[in-house]
Amino acid sequence: MPDVPLITLNNNVKIPQLGLGVWQASEGEEVESAVRTALECGYRLIDTAAAYQNETGVGKAIKASGVPREDIFITTKLWNGDQGYDSTLSAFDSSLKKLGLEYLDLYLIHWPVPAKDKYVDSWRAFEKLYADERVRAIGVSNFKPSHLEQLLKTAKVVPAVNQIELHPKLQQHETRDFCNIHDIKIESWSPLMRGGEIMEDHQISEIADKHSVTPAQVIIRWHLQNGLIVIPKSVHADRIKENFNVFQFKLSDEEVDLINAMDQGKRIGPDPDTANFA
């Protein structure tokens, strides 16, 4: 079982650099099986969210795994409709209860929802949860520099993580540069661009053939070598295992540069400036 590199956050908490995302994994056996498989393979980072409606299954799988709680890094997220100081505290309690946990490792504001303009109030609640030691680290998701600038005007705690859509076709250099200045680690969601286009790219395929690996493994390796935290999602046991088996090879500097040159600013998810859904 390979040792997954650890990334040290700005409060000295360590997070595994590779984890399992469970977006769209159905509550019940599907998500429980995915998490069980991941933990058996050696994954120690599990990323869920209130909006995924599968926190209960994630919690059951963690409890049944036999892996000590302190060895697993668990992330969940505050949903848009629960933003605001008091509602954030209630939402946290609800997530914690569903997960069956006494504390969280990382809690994220899922989207900034600029039309509501409540994420600053939500962050105050996050800071209380952090001060009360109910969560080991706090952060955000889908925040652009403009949203982070607004947050940092009054924040007493700098976000530890910003989880954003990031893959070879959308590399988010402006956000990454801003976060680097403020020591906010970047975590990539949809790192494989949900399959399809990027997996079929002939340059990616050529690199994969050279290393006798799959295109998905090449892309995950690219994230890791760029210092990004990466959480590929799958509910299929063979794919979960494949996504974890990325430590037996290394991309050359030339191969990393080739993939770096694929950036097109192409989103497959919503734009955080206009994503105002609840």
C-alpha positions in Angstrom: 0.0 0.0 0.0 1.7 3.2 -1.1 2.1 6.2 1.2 0.0 9.1 0.0 1.9 12.4 0.3 0.6 14.8 2.9 0.1 18.5 2.3 0.5 20.8 5.3 -2.2 23.4 5.6 -1.7 26.9 6.9 -2.6 25.8 10.4 -0.2 22.8 10.3 -2.9 20.3 9.9 -1.9 17.6 7.3 -4.2 16.5 4.5 -3.6 13.5 2.2 -2.9 14.8 -1.3 -5.1 12.1 -3.0 -8.6 11.3 -1.9 -12.0 10.0 -3.0 -14.8 12.3 -4.0 -18.4 11.0 -3.7 -20.4 13.5 -5.7 -23.4 11.8 -7.4 -22.8 8.6 -5.4 -26.2 7.5 -4.2 -27.0 7.2 -0.5 -27.0 3.7 0.7 -25.0 0.7 -0.7 -23.5 2.6 -3.6 -21.7 5.2 -1.6 -21.0 2.8 1.3 -19.3 0.4 -1.2 -17.3 3.1 -2.8 -16.0 4.4 0.5 -15.3 0.9 1.8 -13.3 0.1 -1.3 -11.4 3.3 -1.1 -10.4 2.8 2.5 -9.3 -0.8 1.8 -7.1 0.5 -1.0 -5.4 3.0 1.2 -7.3 6.2 0.6 -7.5 8.3 3.8 -9.2 11.4 2.4 -13.0 11.2 1.8 -14.8 14.3 0.4 -18.6 14.6 0.6 -21.1 17.5 1.0 -24.5 18.1 2.5 -25.8 18.7 -1.1 -24.7 15.2 -2.1 -27.2 13.7 0.3 -24.9 10.8 1.1 -23.3 11.8 4.4 -25.1 9.0 6.3 -23.7 6.3 4.0 -20.2 7.8 4.1 -20.4 7.8 7.9 -21.6 4.2 8.0 -18.7 3.0 5.7 -16.1 4.8 7.8 -17.4 3.3 11.0 -17.5 -0.2 9.5 -14.1 0.1 8.0 -12.1 -0.6 11.1 -9.7 2.2 10.2 -9.0 4.4 13.2 -11.0 7.7 13.0 -7.8 9.7 13.5 -6.3 8.2 10.4 -9.1 9.3 8.1 -9.5 12.9 6.9 -13.2 13.7 6.3 -14.5 16.8 4.5 -18.0 18.0 4.0 -19.5 21.2 2.9 -22.1 23.8 3.8 -24.9 24.0 1.2 -26.0 27.4 -0.3 -29.4 27.5 1.3 -27.9 27.1 4.7 -25.6 30.1 4.5 -25.9 32.7 7.3 -24.4 32.6 10.9 -27.1 30.7 12.8 -28.1 28.4 9.9 -24.5 27.5 9.3 -24.1 26.3 12.9 -27.3 24.2 12.5 -26.2 22.8 9.2 -22.9 21.8 10.7 -24.6 19.9 13.5 -26.8 18.2 10.9 -23.9 17.0 8.8 -21.9 15.8 11.8 -24.9 13.8 13.1 -25.5 12.2 9.6 -21.8 11.3 9.4 -21.9 9.9 13.0 -18.8 11.9 13.9 -17.6 13.9 16.9 -15.6 16.3 14.8 -14.8 17.1 11.1 -11.3 17.4 9.6 -12.3 20.1 7.0 -15.5 22.1 6.5 -16.0 24.1 3.4 -18.4 26.8 2.2 -19.7 25.0 -1.0 -20.2 28.1 -3.2 -19.9 31.9 -2.6 -23.5 32.6 -3.9 -22.7 36.3 -4.5 -26.4 37.2 -5.0 -27.1 36.2 -1.4 -23.9 37.8 0.0 -24.0 35.7 3.1 -20.7 33.9 2.9 -19.0 36.4 5.2 -21.6 35.7 7.9 -21.2 32.0 7.3 -17.4 32.4 7.7 -17.9 33.9 11.2 -19.8 30.7 12.1 -16.9 28.6 10.6 -14.5 30.5 12.8 -16.6 29.7 15.9 -16.6 26.0 15.0 -12.9 26.1 14.5 -12.3 27.9 17.8 -14.5 25.4 19.5 -12.3 22.6 18.0 -15.3 21.0 16.3 -13.4 21.1 13.0 -9.7 20.8 12.5 -9.5 23.1 9.4 -12.0 25.4 7.6 -12.0 26.5 4.0 -14.1 27.4 0.9 -15.0 25.9 -2.4 -15.5 27.6 -5.8 -14.2 31.0 -4.5 -12.6 33.3 -7.0 -10.1 36.0 -5.9 -12.8 38.6 -5.7 -14.8 36.4 -3.3 -11.7 35.7 -1.2 -10.7 39.4 -1.1 -14.2 40.2 0.4 -13.9 37.3 2.9 -10.4 38.3 4.0 -11.4 41.9 4.8 -13.0 40.7 8.1 -11.7 37.1 8.5 -9.8 36.2 11.6 -8.8 32.8 10.1 -7.5 32.5 6.6 -9.2 29.7 4.7 -6.9 26.6 4.7 -8.3 25.2 1.4 -10.1 26.4 -1.7 -11.7 23.5 -3.6 -12.2 24.5 -7.3 -13.0 23.0 -10.6 -9.5 22.2 -12.0 -8.3 20.0 -14.8 -6.0 20.3 -17.8 -8.6 22.4 -19.8 -9.3 24.7 -16.8 -6.1 25.4 -14.8 -7.3 28.5 -12.9 -3.9 30.3 -12.7 -5.3 33.5 -11.4 -7.1 31.8 -8.4 -4.1 29.6 -7.8 -1.7 32.5 -7.8 -4.0 34.4 -5.3 -4.3 31.4 -3.0 -0.5 30.8 -3.1 0.1 34.3 -1.9 -2.3 33.8 1.0 -1.1 30.2 1.8 -4.5 28.7 0.8 -4.1 25.2 -0.6 -5.9 24.3 -3.9 -8.0 21.1 -4.1 -9.2 20.0 -7.6 -12.7 18.9 -8.1 -13.7 17.2 -11.4 -9.9 16.6 -11.9 -10.6 14.2 -14.8 -13.1 16.6 -16.5 -15.8 13.9 -16.0 -14.1 11.7 -18.6 -14.7 12.0 -22.3 -12.8 14.8 -24.1 -9.6 15.0 -22.0 -9.3 11.2 -21.6 -9.4 10.8 -25.4 -6.7 13.5 -26.0 -4.0 11.9 -28.2 -1.2 13.6 -26.3 -2.5 12.3 -22.9 -2.9 8.8 -24.5 0.7 8.9 -25.8 2.0 9.8 -22.3 -0.1 7.0 -20.8 1.2 4.4 -23.3 4.8 5.5 -22.6 4.3 4.8 -18.9 2.0 1.7 -19.4 -0.8 3.5 -17.4 -4.2 4.9 -18.2 -5.1 8.5 -19.3 -6.8 9.0 -15.9 -3.7 8.0 -14.1 -1.6 10.4 -16.1 -4.0 13.3 -15.3 -4.1 12.4 -11.6 -0.3 12.3 -11.6 -0.3 15.7 -13.2 -2.4 17.2 -10.4 -0.1 15.6 -7.8 3.1 16.9 -9.4 1.6 20.4 -9.6 1.2 20.3 -5.8 -2.6 20.1 -6.0 -4.8 18.1 -3.7 -7.0 15.9 -5.9 -10.2 14.0 -5.3 -11.3 11.9 -8.3 -14.8 10.6 -8.0 -15.9 7.0 -8.8 -18.3 4.4 -7.5 -16.6 1.5 -9.5 -14.2 -0.6 -7.5 -11.8 -1.1 -10.4 -11.7 2.6 -11.1 -11.2 3.6 -7.5 -8.2 1.2 -7.3 -6.8 2.5 -10.6 -7.1 6.1 -9.5 -5.1 5.3 -6.4 -2.4 3.4 -8.3 -0.4 6.5 -9.4 2.7 6.3 -7.3 4.6 3.8 -9.3 5.5 6.3 -12.1 6.4 9.9 -12.5 5.8 12.4 -15.3 8.8 14.1 -16.8 9.1 17.9 -16.7 8.4 17.9 -20.4 5.3 15.8 -20.0 4.0 18.1 -17.2 4.7 21.2 -19.4 2.9 19.6 -22.3 -0.3 19.1 -20.2 0.2 22.6 -18.7 -0.1 23.9 -22.2 -3.6 22.4 -22.7 -5.3 25.1 -20.7 -8.4 26.6 -22.5 -10.2 28.2 -19.6 -13.0 25.7 -20.3 -15.5 25.1 -17.5 -17.8 22.1 -17.3 -19.4 23.3 -14.1 -21.1 26.6 -13.1 -19.3 29.9 -13.0 -19.0 31.0 -9.3 -19.9 34.6 -10.2 -23.3 33.5 -11.4 -24.0 30.3 -9.5 -26.8 31.6 -7.2 -28.7 28.3 -6.8 -29.9 27.2 -3.4 
